[in-house]
């Protein structure tokens, strides 16, 4: 690609830029961000080649635009882009919710809706900002595209090819399927991690508790180090599906509490054992998918 414009030059957008540059898949990357300091730092680090100013100039002859900003900003960014969207520019996003993003695109883009291909890279770290961007963040990771009925297959493939150049593996879901799945396996875990750390932090002896918190607490709460603004927006954007998963989890906790109060060790062990086995199967599936192909013994 000749030129890519990235809105949001932190972990997600910055890693996308670094990976494409490392792959030699783009000639020029223009950065846009609410923070002038982030843009300047991204330029200093070589993540972007140019700081975007005037939108018409930034978008001129752009092959692809990536929105790597909090999902609540999607409608405003698309509205700003619309007057300057050239005939060959494709827009995609990296938001963790897709139903609201698709709705925002439908409300804003009009007859240019087909130029927007929603997407979600399933990768991240608990650090933020341009310094957190790394070129291998997406290597071997899934990117879920949720194409709209109005998308041309060639535009979907352009977005897919960009992510493949970053080392990602492409999957497809509908926006509705996506939001139900990630409410369970991503959005709920983040809510739980934030809730636990907040609960500990508000206790009168929080300093003592944190003093003795070790690797188990660190592993369970790692994702509570993520951007509060981003996860506020995700939680509200996927409110209905997240509430469904939260209610199911509360019911599970109620059951566990009753078993604990009754001293029912067998019931507790059954839950723990089922969870352990399910997690082991899941880890084995991941390891099998990530294992390099075996060398042909005849070679």
C-alpha positions in Angstrom: 0.0 0.0 0.0 1.1 3.5 -0.7 -0.4 5.3 2.3 -2.2 4.4 5.5 -3.8 6.9 7.9 -4.1 5.7 11.6 -6.3 7.4 14.1 -4.8 6.6 17.5 -1.0 5.9 17.6 -0.9 4.0 20.9 -0.6 0.3 21.5 -3.1 -1.0 18.8 -2.5 1.6 16.1 1.2 1.9 16.7 1.7 -1.8 16.7 -0.2 -2.1 13.4 2.1 0.6 11.9 5.3 -1.0 13.2 4.2 -4.4 11.9 3.4 -3.1 8.4 6.6 -1.2 8.2 8.6 -4.3 9.3 6.8 -6.3 6.6 7.6 -3.6 3.9 3.8 -3.5 3.2 3.4 0.3 3.2 5.3 3.3 1.9 4.0 6.0 4.2 1.9 6.2 7.5 0.2 9.3 8.6 -0.8 9.5 12.3 -3.8 11.3 13.8 -4.4 11.5 17.6 -6.1 13.7 20.2 -2.8 14.0 21.9 -0.1 16.1 20.2 2.5 14.6 22.6 1.6 11.1 21.5 1.8 12.1 17.8 5.2 13.7 18.4 6.5 10.6 20.3 5.2 8.3 17.6 7.1 10.3 15.0 10.3 10.3 17.1 10.0 6.5 17.4 9.5 6.0 13.7 6.0 4.5 14.2 4.6 7.1 11.8 6.2 9.1 8.9 4.0 12.2 9.2 1.8 13.9 11.7 -1.6 14.5 10.1 -3.1 18.0 10.2 -5.7 18.9 7.6 -7.9 15.9 7.0 -8.3 16.5 3.3 -4.5 16.4 2.9 -4.0 13.5 5.2 -6.6 11.3 3.4 -5.6 12.2 -0.1 -4.7 9.0 -2.0 -4.9 6.9 1.2 -5.4 3.2 0.6 -6.5 2.4 4.1 -7.7 4.2 7.3 -7.5 2.5 10.6 -9.6 3.8 13.6 -7.6 2.7 16.7 -9.5 5.0 19.1 -12.0 4.3 21.8 -15.2 3.0 20.3 -17.3 5.9 21.6 -15.3 8.2 19.2 -16.2 6.2 16.1 -19.2 8.2 14.9 -17.4 11.5 15.3 -14.3 10.3 13.5 -16.3 8.8 10.6 -18.3 12.1 10.3 -15.0 14.0 10.1 -13.7 11.6 7.5 -16.7 11.5 5.3 -16.3 14.7 3.2 -12.7 13.8 2.4 -13.1 10.1 1.7 -11.7 9.4 -1.8 -13.1 6.8 -4.2 -10.5 4.2 -3.4 -9.9 4.6 0.3 -11.2 1.8 2.6 -11.8 2.5 6.3 -11.6 -0.1 9.1 -11.4 -0.1 12.9 -9.9 -2.0 15.8 -12.8 -1.7 18.3 -13.6 -4.4 20.8 -17.3 -4.1 20.1 -18.9 -4.3 16.6 -22.7 -3.9 16.9 -22.4 -0.2 18.0 -19.6 0.5 15.5 -21.6 -0.9 12.6 -24.6 1.2 13.8 -22.5 4.3 13.9 -21.2 3.7 10.4 -24.8 3.2 9.1 -25.9 6.4 10.7 -22.9 8.5 9.4 -21.6 7.2 6.1 -24.7 7.0 4.0 -24.0 5.8 0.5 -20.3 5.3 1.4 -21.2 2.7 4.1 -19.7 -0.1 1.9 -16.2 1.5 2.3 -16.2 0.7 6.0 -15.1 -2.8 7.0 -15.4 -3.4 10.8 -12.6 -5.4 12.5 -11.2 -6.4 15.9 -7.6 -7.6 16.5 -7.6 -10.1 19.4 -4.3 -8.9 20.9 -3.2 -6.5 23.5 -1.1 -5.6 26.5 -1.8 -3.8 29.7 0.4 -0.9 28.7 -0.7 2.1 26.6 0.8 4.8 24.4 3.3 4.9 21.5 6.0 3.4 23.7 3.9 0.3 24.2 3.7 -0.4 20.4 5.6 -3.5 19.2 5.9 -5.0 15.7 5.1 -8.6 16.7 1.9 -7.8 18.7 -0.3 -9.5 16.1 1.9 -12.3 15.1 -0.1 -15.5 15.2 -3.1 -13.7 16.8 -6.7 -13.7 15.5 -8.2 -10.7 13.8 -12.0 -10.9 13.6 -13.6 -9.1 10.6 -17.3 -8.5 10.7 -18.1 -7.4 7.2 -21.3 -5.6 6.3 -23.7 -6.7 3.6 -22.7 -3.5 1.7 -19.0 -4.3 1.7 -17.3 -5.3 -1.6 -15.2 -8.5 -1.2 -12.2 -6.7 -2.6 -12.4 -4.1 0.2 -12.7 -6.8 2.8 -9.7 -8.6 1.3 -7.7 -5.3 1.4 -8.3 -5.1 5.2 -7.6 -8.8 5.6 -4.3 -8.5 3.6 -3.1 -5.7 5.8 -3.7 -7.7 9.0 -2.1 -10.8 7.4 1.0 -8.6 6.7 1.1 -8.1 10.5 1.2 -11.8 11.0 -2.4 -12.2 12.0 -4.9 -15.0 11.3 -8.2 -13.8 9.8 -11.6 -14.9 11.2 -15.1 -13.7 10.3 -18.2 -13.3 12.5 -21.3 -11.2 12.3 -21.3 -8.1 14.5 -24.0 -9.7 16.7 -22.0 -13.0 17.1 -18.9 -11.1 17.8 -20.4 -9.0 20.7 -21.9 -12.1 22.4 -18.7 -14.1 22.2 -16.5 -11.3 23.5 -18.9 -10.3 26.3 -18.1 -13.7 27.7 -14.4 -14.2 27.1 -13.1 -10.6 27.2 -15.4 -7.9 28.4 -16.6 -9.8 31.5 -13.0 -10.8 32.6 -12.0 -7.1 32.3 -15.0 -6.1 34.5 -14.1 -8.7 37.1 -10.4 -7.7 37.2 -11.2 -4.1 37.6 -13.8 -4.9 40.3 -11.4 -7.0 42.3 -8.6 -4.5 42.3 -11.0 -1.7 43.1 -12.5 -3.7 46.0 -9.0 -4.4 47.5 -7.9 -0.8 47.0 -10.9 0.5 49.0 -10.3 -1.7 52.0 -8.8 0.1 55.1 -5.9 -2.4 55.1 -5.3 -2.2 51.4 -1.5 -1.5 51.8 -1.1 -4.8 53.8 -3.2 -6.8 51.2 -1.2 -5.5 48.3 2.1 -6.1 50.2 1.3 -9.9 50.1 -0.4 -10.1 46.8 1.7 -12.4 44.6 1.8 -14.0 41.2 -1.8 -15.4 41.3 -3.2 -12.0 42.0 -1.0 -10.4 39.4 -2.0 -12.9 36.7 -5.7 -12.6 37.6 -5.7 -8.8 37.6 -3.2 -8.0 34.8 -5.9 -6.7 32.5 -7.0 -4.1 35.1 -3.9 -2.2 33.9 -5.6 -1.5 30.6 -7.1 1.9 29.6 -10.1 2.8 31.8 -11.5 5.1 29.1 -11.4 2.4 26.5 -13.0 -0.2 28.8 -15.7 2.2 30.0 -16.7 2.6 26.3 -16.5 -1.1 25.6 -18.7 -2.0 28.7 -21.4 0.6 27.8 -21.3 -0.3 24.1 -21.8 -4.0 24.8 -24.1 -3.4 27.7 -26.9 -5.9 26.9 -24.6 -8.9 26.2 -22.3 -8.0 29.1 -25.2 -7.8 31.5 -26.3 -11.3 30.4 -22.9 -12.7 31.1 -22.6 -10.9 34.4 -25.9 -12.2 35.6 -24.8 -15.8 34.7 -21.6 -15.3 36.6 -23.4 -13.9 39.6 -25.6 -17.0 39.6 -22.4 -19.1 39.5 -21.0 -17.2 42.5 -24.2 -17.6 44.4 -24.0 -21.3 43.9 -20.4 -21.5 45.0 -21.1 -19.4 48.0 -23.9 -21.8 49.1 -21.6 -24.8 48.6 -18.8 -23.0 50.6 -21.2 -22.1 53.4 -22.5 -25.6 53.6 -19.0 -27.0 53.7 -19.7 -29.0 50.6 -16.2 -29.9 49.5 -17.2 -32.4 46.9 -19.3 -29.8 45.1 -16.6 -27.2 45.2 -14.0 -29.8 43.9 -16.3 -30.7 41.1 -16.5 -27.1 39.9 -12.8 -26.6 40.3 -12.1 -29.9 38.5 -14.3 -29.1 35.6 -12.8 -25.6 35.3 -9.3 -27.0 35.4 -10.0 -29.6 32.6 -11.8 -27.0 30.4 -8.8 -24.7 30.8 -6.3 -27.4 30.0 -8.2 -28.3 26.8 -8.3 -24.7 25.8 -4.6 -24.2 26.4 -3.8 -27.4 24.4 -5.9 -26.1 21.5 -4.0 -22.8 21.6 -0.6 -24.5 21.8 -1.5 -26.8 18.9 -2.6 -23.9 16.7 0.6 -21.9 17.5 3.0 -24.8 17.1 5.3 -24.5 14.0 4.7 -27.1 11.3 6.8 -30.3 11.7 9.8 -30.5 9.4 9.5 -33.1 6.7 11.8 -35.9 7.9 12.9 -36.6 4.3 14.4 -33.2 4.0 
